[in-house]
Amino acid sequence: MHHHHSSKHIKQISNRLAKTIGHLEAIKKMVESDKDCSEILIQLSAVKSAVNNTATAILKEHLSHCLIHALEENDHKSLEDLHKAIDMFVK
């Protein structure tokens, strides 16, 4: 089953990802410029946090809309798919 999301949600997630990509590009330049390892690690931590926050926003949207709709439609496969995705994400 394919889920449709609001254009507002898509834009918010897309913006978050664009910022994260920009941050990663900046870190790549830091590495290429032989910046201090501690500074690079701190910036990588910030990217990791940004990715986790984006995943949280996606999960909340999924739980609020997609999953409720799937349960109303008696679509248990969506719940199984969510469990698998969460397991993969937290590894």
PyMOL Python script that loads the backbone (N, CA, C, O; Angstrom):
from pymol import cmd

cmd.read_pdbstr("""\
ATOM      1  N   MET A   1       0.838  -1.172   0.000  1.00  0.00           N
ATOM      2  CA  MET A   1       0.000   0.000   0.000  1.00  0.00           C
ATOM      3  C   MET A   1       0.887   1.240   0.000  1.00  0.00           C
ATOM      4  O   MET A   1       1.832   1.334   0.784  1.00  0.00           O
ATOM      5  N   HIS A   2       0.585   2.178  -0.869  1.00  0.00           N
ATOM      6  CA  HIS A   2       1.353   3.417  -0.966  1.00  0.00           C
ATOM      7  C   HIS A   2       0.638   4.503  -0.170  1.00  0.00           C
ATOM      8  O   HIS A   2      -0.573   4.682  -0.295  1.00  0.00           O
ATOM      9  N   HIS A   3       1.385   5.210   0.634  1.00  0.00           N
ATOM     10  CA  HIS A   3       0.812   6.266   1.465  1.00  0.00           C
ATOM     11  C   HIS A   3       1.123   7.618   0.846  1.00  0.00           C
ATOM     12  O   HIS A   3       2.195   7.815   0.274  1.00  0.00           O
ATOM     13  N   HIS A   4       0.192   8.537   0.960  1.00  0.00           N
ATOM     14  CA  HIS A   4       0.387   9.888   0.452  1.00  0.00           C
ATOM     15  C   HIS A   4       0.535  10.835   1.632  1.00  0.00           C
ATOM     16  O   HIS A   4      -0.193  10.747   2.621  1.00  0.00           O
ATOM     17  N   HIS A   5       1.486  11.730   1.505  1.00  0.00           N
ATOM     18  CA  HIS A   5       1.760  12.689   2.569  1.00  0.00           C
ATOM     19  C   HIS A   5       1.453  14.088   2.074  1.00  0.00           C
ATOM     20  O   HIS A   5       1.470  14.358   0.873  1.00  0.00           O
ATOM     21  N   SER A   6       1.174  14.970   3.013  1.00  0.00           N
ATOM     22  CA  SER A   6       0.870  16.345   2.644  1.00  0.00           C
ATOM     23  C   SER A   6       2.111  17.007   2.048  1.00  0.00           C
ATOM     24  O   SER A   6       3.242  16.637   2.361  1.00  0.00           O
ATOM     25  N   SER A   7       1.879  17.974   1.202  1.00  0.00           N
ATOM     26  CA  SER A   7       3.014  18.690   0.604  1.00  0.00           C
ATOM     27  C   SER A   7       3.802  19.432   1.685  1.00  0.00           C
ATOM     28  O   SER A   7       5.014  19.606   1.563  1.00  0.00           O
ATOM     29  N   LYS A   8       3.115  19.867   2.740  1.00  0.00           N
ATOM     30  CA  LYS A   8       3.801  20.539   3.855  1.00  0.00           C
ATOM     31  C   LYS A   8       4.786  19.581   4.529  1.00  0.00           C
ATOM     32  O   LYS A   8       5.929  19.952   4.793  1.00  0.00           O
ATOM     33  N   HIS A   9       4.345  18.349   4.807  1.00  0.00           N
ATOM     34  CA  HIS A   9       5.215  17.351   5.441  1.00  0.00           C
ATOM     35  C   HIS A   9       6.402  17.035   4.536  1.00  0.00           C
ATOM     36  O   HIS A   9       7.541  16.982   4.998  1.00  0.00           O
ATOM     37  N   ILE A  10       6.139  16.828   3.265  1.00  0.00           N
ATOM     38  CA  ILE A  10       7.214  16.513   2.317  1.00  0.00           C
ATOM     39  C   ILE A  10       8.229  17.643   2.277  1.00  0.00           C
ATOM     40  O   ILE A  10       9.435  17.396   2.260  1.00  0.00           O
ATOM     41  N   LYS A  11       7.750  18.877   2.261  1.00  0.00           N
ATOM     42  CA  LYS A  11       8.640  20.042   2.222  1.00  0.00           C
ATOM     43  C   LYS A  11       9.488  20.120   3.500  1.00  0.00           C
ATOM     44  O   LYS A  11      10.685  20.400   3.437  1.00  0.00           O
ATOM     45  N   GLN A  12       8.862  19.872   4.659  1.00  0.00           N
ATOM     46  CA  GLN A  12       9.599  19.909   5.923  1.00  0.00           C
ATOM     47  C   GLN A  12      10.704  18.849   5.948  1.00  0.00           C
ATOM     48  O   GLN A  12      11.835  19.139   6.339  1.00  0.00           O
ATOM     49  N   ILE A  13      10.385  17.652   5.540  1.00  0.00           N
ATOM     50  CA  ILE A  13      11.390  16.577   5.533  1.00  0.00           C
ATOM     51  C   ILE A  13      12.480  16.879   4.508  1.00  0.00           C
ATOM     52  O   ILE A  13      13.667  16.691   4.778  1.00  0.00           O
ATOM     53  N   SER A  14      12.070  17.344   3.340  1.00  0.00           N
ATOM     54  CA  SER A  14      13.041  17.692   2.304  1.00  0.00           C
ATOM     55  C   SER A  14      13.992  18.781   2.782  1.00  0.00           C
ATOM     56  O   SER A  14      15.194  18.708   2.528  1.00  0.00           O
ATOM     57  N   ASN A  15      13.466  19.790   3.473  1.00  0.00           N
ATOM     58  CA  ASN A  15      14.314  20.861   4.013  1.00  0.00           C
ATOM     59  C   ASN A  15      15.288  20.334   5.059  1.00  0.00           C
ATOM     60  O   ASN A  15      16.460  20.709   5.072  1.00  0.00           O
ATOM     61  N   ARG A  16      14.796  19.463   5.935  1.00  0.00           N
ATOM     62  CA  ARG A  16      15.676  18.869   6.950  1.00  0.00           C
ATOM     63  C   ARG A  16      16.828  18.108   6.272  1.00  0.00           C
ATOM     64  O   ARG A  16      17.989  18.238   6.661  1.00  0.00           O
ATOM     65  N   LEU A  17      16.483  17.320   5.261  1.00  0.00           N
ATOM     66  CA  LEU A  17      17.505  16.534   4.568  1.00  0.00           C
ATOM     67  C   LEU A  17      18.490  17.423   3.817  1.00  0.00           C
ATOM     68  O   LEU A  17      19.688  17.139   3.793  1.00  0.00           O
ATOM     69  N   ALA A  18      17.999  18.489   3.209  1.00  0.00           N
ATOM     70  CA  ALA A  18      18.892  19.414   2.500  1.00  0.00           C
ATOM     71  C   ALA A  18      19.895  20.038   3.468  1.00  0.00           C
ATOM     72  O   ALA A  18      21.075  20.167   3.141  1.00  0.00           O
ATOM     73  N   LYS A  19      19.429  20.427   4.659  1.00  0.00           N
ATOM     74  CA  LYS A  19      20.337  21.000   5.662  1.00  0.00           C
ATOM     75  C   LYS A  19      21.374  19.968   6.103  1.00  0.00           C
ATOM     76  O   LYS A  19      22.549  20.289   6.280  1.00  0.00           O
ATOM     77  N   THR A  20      20.928  18.737   6.277  1.00  0.00           N
ATOM     78  CA  THR A  20      21.848  17.678   6.698  1.00  0.00           C
ATOM     79  C   THR A  20      22.889  17.402   5.614  1.00  0.00           C
ATOM     80  O   THR A  20      24.069  17.216   5.911  1.00  0.00           O
ATOM     81  N   ILE A  21      22.453  17.377   4.377  1.00  0.00           N
ATOM     82  CA  ILE A  21      23.384  17.170   3.261  1.00  0.00           C
ATOM     83  C   ILE A  21      24.404  18.302   3.208  1.00  0.00           C
ATOM     84  O   ILE A  21      25.594  18.060   3.009  1.00  0.00           O
ATOM     85  N   GLY A  22      23.941  19.535   3.385  1.00  0.00           N
ATOM     86  CA  GLY A  22      24.853  20.674   3.411  1.00  0.00           C
ATOM     87  C   GLY A  22      25.858  20.565   4.541  1.00  0.00           C
ATOM     88  O   GLY A  22      27.036  20.882   4.374  1.00  0.00           O
ATOM     89  N   HIS A  23      25.385  20.117   5.684  1.00  0.00           N
ATOM     90  CA  HIS A  23      26.268  19.938   6.841  1.00  0.00           C
ATOM     91  C   HIS A  23      27.319  18.861   6.541  1.00  0.00           C
ATOM     92  O   HIS A  23      28.494  19.030   6.866  1.00  0.00           O
ATOM     93  N   LEU A  24      26.895  17.765   5.927  1.00  0.00           N
ATOM     94  CA  LEU A  24      27.849  16.705   5.565  1.00  0.00           C
ATOM     95  C   LEU A  24      28.885  17.200   4.557  1.00  0.00           C
ATOM     96  O   LEU A  24      30.064  16.856   4.649  1.00  0.00           O
ATOM     97  N   GLU A  25      28.442  18.005   3.604  1.00  0.00           N
ATOM     98  CA  GLU A  25      29.385  18.561   2.632  1.00  0.00           C
ATOM     99  C   GLU A  25      30.418  19.449   3.331  1.00  0.00           C
ATOM    100  O   GLU A  25      31.596  19.442   2.975  1.00  0.00           O
ATOM    101  N   ALA A  26      29.966  20.207   4.324  1.00  0.00           N
ATOM    102  CA  ALA A  26      30.889  21.057   5.084  1.00  0.00           C
ATOM    103  C   ALA A  26      31.896  20.202   5.861  1.00  0.00           C
ATOM    104  O   ALA A  26      33.072  20.552   5.955  1.00  0.00           O
ATOM    105  N   ILE A  27      31.431  19.090   6.410  1.00  0.00           N
ATOM    106  CA  ILE A  27      32.329  18.186   7.141  1.00  0.00           C
ATOM    107  C   ILE A  27      33.345  17.570   6.187  1.00  0.00           C
ATOM    108  O   ILE A  27      34.517  17.420   6.533  1.00  0.00           O
ATOM    109  N   LYS A  28      32.897  17.218   4.994  1.00  0.00           N
ATOM    110  CA  LYS A  28      33.818  16.665   3.995  1.00  0.00           C
ATOM    111  C   LYS A  28      34.925  17.675   3.697  1.00  0.00           C
ATOM    112  O   LYS A  28      36.091  17.299   3.570  1.00  0.00           O
ATOM    113  N   LYS A  29      34.569  18.941   3.586  1.00  0.00           N
ATOM    114  CA  LYS A  29      35.575  19.987   3.354  1.00  0.00           C
ATOM    115  C   LYS A  29      36.515  20.117   4.543  1.00  0.00           C
ATOM    116  O   LYS A  29      37.708  20.370   4.375  1.00  0.00           O
ATOM    117  N   MET A  30      35.974  19.943   5.749  1.00  0.00           N
ATOM    118  CA  MET A  30      36.821  19.981   6.943  1.00  0.00           C
ATOM    119  C   MET A  30      37.871  18.870   6.884  1.00  0.00           C
ATOM    120  O   MET A  30      39.045  19.089   7.183  1.00  0.00           O
ATOM    121  N   VAL A  31      37.423  17.673   6.491  1.00  0.00           N
ATOM    122  CA  VAL A  31      38.348  16.534   6.382  1.00  0.00           C
ATOM    123  C   VAL A  31      39.406  16.831   5.319  1.00  0.00           C
ATOM    124  O   VAL A  31      40.599  16.623   5.540  1.00  0.00           O
ATOM    125  N   GLU A  32      38.953  17.319   4.167  1.00  0.00           N
ATOM    126  CA  GLU A  32      39.883  17.612   3.066  1.00  0.00           C
ATOM    127  C   GLU A  32      40.878  18.714   3.438  1.00  0.00           C
ATOM    128  O   GLU A  32      41.987  18.762   2.906  1.00  0.00           O
ATOM    129  N   SER A  33      40.473  19.598   4.356  1.00  0.00           N
ATOM    130  CA  SER A  33      41.351  20.684   4.814  1.00  0.00           C
ATOM    131  C   SER A  33      42.169  20.275   6.030  1.00  0.00           C
ATOM    132  O   SER A  33      42.876  21.093   6.618  1.00  0.00           O
ATOM    133  N   ASP A  34      42.067  19.009   6.399  1.00  0.00           N
ATOM    134  CA  ASP A  34      42.814  18.454   7.526  1.00  0.00           C
ATOM    135  C   ASP A  34      42.533  19.206   8.832  1.00  0.00           C
ATOM    136  O   ASP A  34      43.447  19.523   9.593  1.00  0.00           O
ATOM    137  N   LYS A  35      41.239  19.483   9.073  1.00  0.00           N
ATOM    138  CA  LYS A  35      40.837  20.132  10.323  1.00  0.00           C
ATOM    139  C   LYS A  35      40.999  19.182  11.493  1.00  0.00           C
ATOM    140  O   LYS A  35      41.199  17.981  11.311  1.00  0.00           O
ATOM    141  N   ASP A  36      40.913  19.721  12.671  1.00  0.00           N
ATOM    142  CA  ASP A  36      41.067  18.960  13.907  1.00  0.00           C
ATOM    143  C   ASP A  36      40.025  17.844  13.990  1.00  0.00           C
ATOM    144  O   ASP A  36      38.841  18.064  13.737  1.00  0.00           O
ATOM    145  N   CYS A  37      40.479  16.659  14.342  1.00  0.00           N
ATOM    146  CA  CYS A  37      39.588  15.492  14.436  1.00  0.00           C
ATOM    147  C   CYS A  37      38.457  15.708  15.431  1.00  0.00           C
ATOM    148  O   CYS A  37      37.330  15.276  15.191  1.00  0.00           O
ATOM    149  N   SER A  38      38.742  16.365  16.533  1.00  0.00           N
ATOM    150  CA  SER A  38      37.707  16.614  17.539  1.00  0.00           C
ATOM    151  C   SER A  38      36.589  17.479  16.964  1.00  0.00           C
ATOM    152  O   SER A  38      35.412  17.225  17.216  1.00  0.00           O
ATOM    153  N   GLU A  39      36.956  18.498  16.194  1.00  0.00           N
ATOM    154  CA  GLU A  39      35.953  19.356  15.564  1.00  0.00           C
ATOM    155  C   GLU A  39      35.099  18.561  14.578  1.00  0.00           C
ATOM    156  O   GLU A  39      33.882  18.736  14.512  1.00  0.00           O
ATOM    157  N   ILE A  40      35.745  17.699  13.824  1.00  0.00           N
ATOM    158  CA  ILE A  40      35.028  16.876  12.843  1.00  0.00           C
ATOM    159  C   ILE A  40      34.059  15.941  13.555  1.00  0.00           C
ATOM    160  O   ILE A  40      32.914  15.782  13.131  1.00  0.00           O
ATOM    161  N   LEU A  41      34.520  15.328  14.628  1.00  0.00           N
ATOM    162  CA  LEU A  41      33.641  14.415  15.376  1.00  0.00           C
ATOM    163  C   LEU A  41      32.434  15.140  15.962  1.00  0.00           C
ATOM    164  O   LEU A  41      31.327  14.602  15.972  1.00  0.00           O
ATOM    165  N   ILE A  42      32.643  16.347  16.445  1.00  0.00           N
ATOM    166  CA  ILE A  42      31.532  17.135  16.978  1.00  0.00           C
ATOM    167  C   ILE A  42      30.520  17.430  15.877  1.00  0.00           C
ATOM    168  O   ILE A  42      29.312  17.340  16.097  1.00  0.00           O
ATOM    169  N   GLN A  43      31.010  17.778  14.707  1.00  0.00           N
ATOM    170  CA  GLN A  43      30.109  18.058  13.584  1.00  0.00           C
ATOM    171  C   GLN A  43      29.388  16.792  13.109  1.00  0.00           C
ATOM    172  O   GLN A  43      28.217  16.845  12.734  1.00  0.00           O
ATOM    173  N   LEU A  44      30.082  15.673  13.127  1.00  0.00           N
ATOM    174  CA  LEU A  44      29.442  14.399  12.767  1.00  0.00           C
ATOM    175  C   LEU A  44      28.349  14.044  13.768  1.00  0.00           C
ATOM    176  O   LEU A  44      27.316  13.489  13.395  1.00  0.00           O
ATOM    177  N   SER A  45      28.574  14.358  15.014  1.00  0.00           N
ATOM    178  CA  SER A  45      27.561  14.128  16.038  1.00  0.00           C
ATOM    179  C   SER A  45      26.309  14.959  15.747  1.00  0.00           C
ATOM    180  O   SER A  45      25.185  14.487  15.924  1.00  0.00           O
ATOM    181  N   ALA A  46      26.513  16.183  15.307  1.00  0.00           N
ATOM    182  CA  ALA A  46      25.385  17.053  14.966  1.00  0.00           C
ATOM    183  C   ALA A  46      24.601  16.481  13.782  1.00  0.00           C
ATOM    184  O   ALA A  46      23.372  16.548  13.760  1.00  0.00           O
ATOM    185  N   VAL A  47      25.308  15.923  12.805  1.00  0.00           N
ATOM    186  CA  VAL A  47      24.638  15.308  11.649  1.00  0.00           C
ATOM    187  C   VAL A  47      23.862  14.069  12.086  1.00  0.00           C
ATOM    188  O   VAL A  47      22.737  13.836  11.643  1.00  0.00           O
ATOM    189  N   LYS A  48      24.473  13.290  12.952  1.00  0.00           N
ATOM    190  CA  LYS A  48      23.791  12.093  13.469  1.00  0.00           C
ATOM    191  C   LYS A  48      22.497  12.493  14.179  1.00  0.00           C
ATOM    192  O   LYS A  48      21.465  11.843  14.013  1.00  0.00           O
ATOM    193  N   SER A  49      22.555  13.530  14.945  1.00  0.00           N
ATOM    194  CA  SER A  49      21.372  14.032  15.636  1.00  0.00           C
ATOM    195  C   SER A  49      20.323  14.520  14.634  1.00  0.00           C
ATOM    196  O   SER A  49      19.132  14.268  14.813  1.00  0.00           O
ATOM    197  N   ALA A  50      20.754  15.205  13.597  1.00  0.00           N
ATOM    198  CA  ALA A  50      19.831  15.697  12.570  1.00  0.00           C
ATOM    199  C   ALA A  50      19.142  14.538  11.855  1.00  0.00           C
ATOM    200  O   ALA A  50      17.945  14.604  11.574  1.00  0.00           O
ATOM    201  N   VAL A  51      19.889  13.485  11.562  1.00  0.00           N
ATOM    202  CA  VAL A  51      19.302  12.305  10.913  1.00  0.00           C
ATOM    203  C   VAL A  51      18.284  11.654  11.848  1.00  0.00           C
ATOM    204  O   VAL A  51      17.194  11.279  11.416  1.00  0.00           O
ATOM    205  N   ASN A  52      18.633  11.522  13.110  1.00  0.00           N
ATOM    206  CA  ASN A  52      17.704  10.933  14.082  1.00  0.00           C
ATOM    207  C   ASN A  52      16.442  11.785  14.235  1.00  0.00           C
ATOM    208  O   ASN A  52      15.341  11.245  14.336  1.00  0.00           O
ATOM    209  N   ASN A  53      16.594  13.100  14.252  1.00  0.00           N
ATOM    210  CA  ASN A  53      15.433  13.983  14.356  1.00  0.00           C
ATOM    211  C   ASN A  53      14.548  13.890  13.122  1.00  0.00           C
ATOM    212  O   ASN A  53      13.324  13.960  13.231  1.00  0.00           O
ATOM    213  N   THR A  54      15.151  13.733  11.958  1.00  0.00           N
ATOM    214  CA  THR A  54      14.371  13.555  10.732  1.00  0.00           C
ATOM    215  C   THR A  54      13.616  12.230  10.774  1.00  0.00           C
ATOM    216  O   THR A  54      12.446  12.165  10.397  1.00  0.00           O
ATOM    217  N   ALA A  55      14.281  11.186  11.230  1.00  0.00           N
ATOM    218  CA  ALA A  55      13.621   9.883  11.353  1.00  0.00           C
ATOM    219  C   ALA A  55      12.465   9.961  12.343  1.00  0.00           C
ATOM    220  O   ALA A  55      11.415   9.361  12.115  1.00  0.00           O
ATOM    221  N   THR A  56      12.647  10.686  13.425  1.00  0.00           N
ATOM    222  CA  THR A  56      11.579  10.848  14.412  1.00  0.00           C
ATOM    223  C   THR A  56      10.382  11.560  13.796  1.00  0.00           C
ATOM    224  O   THR A  56       9.241  11.164  14.028  1.00  0.00           O
ATOM    225  N   ALA A  57      10.629  12.608  13.012  1.00  0.00           N
ATOM    226  CA  ALA A  57       9.541  13.339  12.356  1.00  0.00           C
ATOM    227  C   ALA A  57       8.793  12.433  11.381  1.00  0.00           C
ATOM    228  O   ALA A  57       7.566  12.490  11.295  1.00  0.00           O
ATOM    229  N   ILE A  58       9.524  11.605  10.653  1.00  0.00           N
ATOM    230  CA  ILE A  58       8.890  10.667   9.719  1.00  0.00           C
ATOM    231  C   ILE A  58       8.078   9.630  10.482  1.00  0.00           C
ATOM    232  O   ILE A  58       6.956   9.309  10.090  1.00  0.00           O
ATOM    233  N   LEU A  59       8.628   9.114  11.549  1.00  0.00           N
ATOM    234  CA  LEU A  59       7.922   8.109  12.343  1.00  0.00           C
ATOM    235  C   LEU A  59       6.642   8.685  12.944  1.00  0.00           C
ATOM    236  O   LEU A  59       5.597   8.035  12.915  1.00  0.00           O
ATOM    237  N   LYS A  60       6.717   9.897  13.487  1.00  0.00           N
ATOM    238  CA  LYS A  60       5.528  10.522  14.061  1.00  0.00           C
ATOM    239  C   LYS A  60       4.444  10.709  13.008  1.00  0.00           C
ATOM    240  O   LYS A  60       3.269  10.451  13.271  1.00  0.00           O
ATOM    241  N   GLU A  61       4.828  11.150  11.829  1.00  0.00           N
ATOM    242  CA  GLU A  61       3.867  11.322  10.735  1.00  0.00           C
ATOM    243  C   GLU A  61       3.261   9.975  10.360  1.00  0.00           C
ATOM    244  O   GLU A  61       2.056   9.858  10.134  1.00  0.00           O
ATOM    245  N   HIS A  62       4.114   8.972  10.300  1.00  0.00           N
ATOM    246  CA  HIS A  62       3.641   7.635   9.936  1.00  0.00           C
ATOM    247  C   HIS A  62       2.635   7.123  10.965  1.00  0.00           C
ATOM    248  O   HIS A  62       1.585   6.589  10.605  1.00  0.00           O
ATOM    249  N   LEU A  63       2.958   7.288  12.226  1.00  0.00           N
ATOM    250  CA  LEU A  63       2.051   6.829  13.280  1.00  0.00           C
ATOM    251  C   LEU A  63       0.752   7.622  13.293  1.00  0.00           C
ATOM    252  O   LEU A  63      -0.317   7.060  13.531  1.00  0.00           O
ATOM    253  N   SER A  64       0.836   8.919  13.041  1.00  0.00           N
ATOM    254  CA  SER A  64      -0.341   9.783  13.111  1.00  0.00           C
ATOM    255  C   SER A  64      -1.304   9.594  11.951  1.00  0.00           C
ATOM    256  O   SER A  64      -2.513   9.769  12.107  1.00  0.00           O
ATOM    257  N   HIS A  65      -0.779   9.242  10.803  1.00  0.00           N
ATOM    258  CA  HIS A  65      -1.628   9.198   9.618  1.00  0.00           C
ATOM    259  C   HIS A  65      -1.650   7.828   8.944  1.00  0.00           C
ATOM    260  O   HIS A  65      -2.692   7.175   8.877  1.00  0.00           O
ATOM    261  N   CYS A  66      -0.515   7.412   8.459  1.00  0.00           N
ATOM    262  CA  CYS A  66      -0.443   6.204   7.638  1.00  0.00           C
ATOM    263  C   CYS A  66      -0.853   4.954   8.413  1.00  0.00           C
ATOM    264  O   CYS A  66      -1.642   4.142   7.929  1.00  0.00           O
ATOM    265  N   LEU A  67      -0.321   4.814   9.593  1.00  0.00           N
ATOM    266  CA  LEU A  67      -0.586   3.601  10.355  1.00  0.00           C
ATOM    267  C   LEU A  67      -2.041   3.533  10.810  1.00  0.00           C
ATOM    268  O   LEU A  67      -2.656   2.467  10.782  1.00  0.00           O
ATOM    269  N   ILE A  68      -2.581   4.656  11.223  1.00  0.00           N
ATOM    270  CA  ILE A  68      -3.991   4.680  11.626  1.00  0.00           C
ATOM    271  C   ILE A  68      -4.868   4.288  10.445  1.00  0.00           C
ATOM    272  O   ILE A  68      -5.801   3.499  10.591  1.00  0.00           O
ATOM    273  N   HIS A  69      -4.566   4.845   9.271  1.00  0.00           N
ATOM    274  CA  HIS A  69      -5.330   4.505   8.075  1.00  0.00           C
ATOM    275  C   HIS A  69      -5.195   3.017   7.756  1.00  0.00           C
ATOM    276  O   HIS A  69      -6.176   2.360   7.407  1.00  0.00           O
ATOM    277  N   ALA A  70      -3.982   2.493   7.877  1.00  0.00           N
ATOM    278  CA  ALA A  70      -3.758   1.073   7.594  1.00  0.00           C
ATOM    279  C   ALA A  70      -4.553   0.192   8.548  1.00  0.00           C
ATOM    280  O   ALA A  70      -5.129  -0.813   8.131  1.00  0.00           O
ATOM    281  N   LEU A  71      -4.589   0.559   9.817  1.00  0.00           N
ATOM    282  CA  LEU A  71      -5.341  -0.234  10.788  1.00  0.00           C
ATOM    283  C   LEU A  71      -6.838  -0.160  10.525  1.00  0.00           C
ATOM    284  O   LEU A  71      -7.552  -1.150  10.686  1.00  0.00           O
ATOM    285  N   GLU A  72      -7.312   1.015  10.121  1.00  0.00           N
ATOM    286  CA  GLU A  72      -8.722   1.151   9.764  1.00  0.00           C
ATOM    287  C   GLU A  72      -9.074   0.255   8.578  1.00  0.00           C
ATOM    288  O   GLU A  72     -10.198  -0.235   8.467  1.00  0.00           O
ATOM    289  N   GLU A  73      -8.104   0.051   7.702  1.00  0.00           N
ATOM    290  CA  GLU A  73      -8.294  -0.787   6.510  1.00  0.00           C
ATOM    291  C   GLU A  73      -7.930  -2.248   6.788  1.00  0.00           C
ATOM    292  O   GLU A  73      -7.936  -3.082   5.883  1.00  0.00           O
ATOM    293  N   ASN A  74      -7.614  -2.542   8.052  1.00  0.00           N
ATOM    294  CA  ASN A  74      -7.218  -3.895   8.447  1.00  0.00           C
ATOM    295  C   ASN A  74      -5.967  -4.374   7.695  1.00  0.00           C
ATOM    296  O   ASN A  74      -5.855  -5.544   7.328  1.00  0.00           O
ATOM    297  N   ASP A  75      -5.049  -3.459   7.480  1.00  0.00           N
ATOM    298  CA  ASP A  75      -3.809  -3.733   6.750  1.00  0.00           C
ATOM    299  C   ASP A  75      -2.692  -4.004   7.758  1.00  0.00           C
ATOM    300  O   ASP A  75      -1.972  -3.087   8.155  1.00  0.00           O
ATOM    301  N   HIS A  76      -2.552  -5.244   8.163  1.00  0.00           N
ATOM    302  CA  HIS A  76      -1.554  -5.604   9.177  1.00  0.00           C
ATOM    303  C   HIS A  76      -0.140  -5.639   8.601  1.00  0.00           C
ATOM    304  O   HIS A  76       0.834  -5.590   9.352  1.00  0.00           O
ATOM    305  N   LYS A  77      -0.022  -5.723   7.295  1.00  0.00           N
ATOM    306  CA  LYS A  77       1.292  -5.728   6.672  1.00  0.00           C
ATOM    307  C   LYS A  77       2.025  -4.413   6.942  1.00  0.00           C
ATOM    308  O   LYS A  77       3.243  -4.403   7.114  1.00  0.00           O
ATOM    309  N   SER A  78       1.278  -3.298   6.980  1.00  0.00           N
ATOM    310  CA  SER A  78       1.915  -2.001   7.260  1.00  0.00           C
ATOM    311  C   SER A  78       2.539  -1.983   8.644  1.00  0.00           C
ATOM    312  O   SER A  78       3.612  -1.409   8.830  1.00  0.00           O
ATOM    313  N   LEU A  79       1.885  -2.601   9.614  1.00  0.00           N
ATOM    314  CA  LEU A  79       2.445  -2.679  10.962  1.00  0.00           C
ATOM    315  C   LEU A  79       3.707  -3.538  10.964  1.00  0.00           C
ATOM    316  O   LEU A  79       4.698  -3.184  11.604  1.00  0.00           O
ATOM    317  N   GLU A  80       3.677  -4.659  10.256  1.00  0.00           N
ATOM    318  CA  GLU A  80       4.860  -5.509  10.150  1.00  0.00           C
ATOM    319  C   GLU A  80       6.007  -4.750   9.470  1.00  0.00           C
ATOM    320  O   GLU A  80       7.159  -4.844   9.894  1.00  0.00           O
ATOM    321  N   ASP A  81       5.681  -4.000   8.415  1.00  0.00           N
ATOM    322  CA  ASP A  81       6.699  -3.224   7.708  1.00  0.00           C
ATOM    323  C   ASP A  81       7.316  -2.161   8.623  1.00  0.00           C
ATOM    324  O   ASP A  81       8.521  -1.912   8.578  1.00  0.00           O
ATOM    325  N   LEU A  82       6.473  -1.540   9.450  1.00  0.00           N
ATOM    326  CA  LEU A  82       6.977  -0.543  10.398  1.00  0.00           C
ATOM    327  C   LEU A  82       7.932  -1.188  11.397  1.00  0.00           C
ATOM    328  O   LEU A  82       8.995  -0.637  11.682  1.00  0.00           O
ATOM    329  N   HIS A  83       7.566  -2.333  11.922  1.00  0.00           N
ATOM    330  CA  HIS A  83       8.447  -3.046  12.867  1.00  0.00           C
ATOM    331  C   HIS A  83       9.803  -3.337  12.223  1.00  0.00           C
ATOM    332  O   HIS A  83      10.843  -3.125  12.846  1.00  0.00           O
ATOM    333  N   LYS A  84       9.796  -3.817  10.987  1.00  0.00           N
ATOM    334  CA  LYS A  84      11.051  -4.119  10.286  1.00  0.00           C
ATOM    335  C   LYS A  84      11.887  -2.847  10.078  1.00  0.00           C
ATOM    336  O   LYS A  84      13.104  -2.857  10.259  1.00  0.00           O
ATOM    337  N   ALA A  85      11.214  -1.758   9.696  1.00  0.00           N
ATOM    338  CA  ALA A  85      11.925  -0.503   9.456  1.00  0.00           C
ATOM    339  C   ALA A  85      12.541   0.030  10.743  1.00  0.00           C
ATOM    340  O   ALA A  85      13.681   0.496  10.737  1.00  0.00           O
ATOM    341  N   ILE A  86      11.811  -0.034  11.832  1.00  0.00           N
ATOM    342  CA  ILE A  86      12.351   0.422  13.124  1.00  0.00           C
ATOM    343  C   ILE A  86      13.548  -0.440  13.525  1.00  0.00           C
ATOM    344  O   ILE A  86      14.571   0.085  13.966  1.00  0.00           O
ATOM    345  N   ASP A  87      13.425  -1.752  13.373  1.00  0.00           N
ATOM    346  CA  ASP A  87      14.545  -2.643  13.697  1.00  0.00           C
ATOM    347  C   ASP A  87      15.792  -2.283  12.883  1.00  0.00           C
ATOM    348  O   ASP A  87      16.902  -2.248  13.414  1.00  0.00           O
ATOM    349  N   MET A  88      15.596  -2.020  11.603  1.00  0.00           N
ATOM    350  CA  MET A  88      16.745  -1.672  10.742  1.00  0.00           C
ATOM    351  C   MET A  88      17.337  -0.323  11.135  1.00  0.00           C
ATOM    352  O   MET A  88      18.556  -0.148  11.118  1.00  0.00           O
ATOM    353  N   PHE A  89      16.472   0.633  11.490  1.00  0.00           N
ATOM    354  CA  PHE A  89      16.953   1.968  11.819  1.00  0.00           C
ATOM    355  C   PHE A  89      17.769   1.991  13.105  1.00  0.00           C
ATOM    356  O   PHE A  89      18.773   2.697  13.194  1.00  0.00           O
ATOM    357  N   VAL A  90      17.339   1.222  14.099  1.00  0.00           N
ATOM    358  CA  VAL A  90      18.030   1.283  15.389  1.00  0.00           C
ATOM    359  C   VAL A  90      19.275   0.411  15.454  1.00  0.00           C
ATOM    360  O   VAL A  90      19.972   0.430  16.469  1.00  0.00           O
ATOM    361  N   LYS A  91      19.573  -0.337  14.431  1.00  0.00           N
ATOM    362  CA  LYS A  91      20.792  -1.158  14.419  1.00  0.00           C
ATOM    363  C   LYS A  91      22.022  -0.304  14.385  1.00  0.00           C
ATOM    364  O   LYS A  91      23.136  -0.827  14.371  1.00  0.00           O
TER     365      LYS A  91
END
""", "prot")
cmd.dss("prot")
cmd.show_as("cartoon", "prot")
cmd.util.cbc("prot")
cmd.orient("prot")
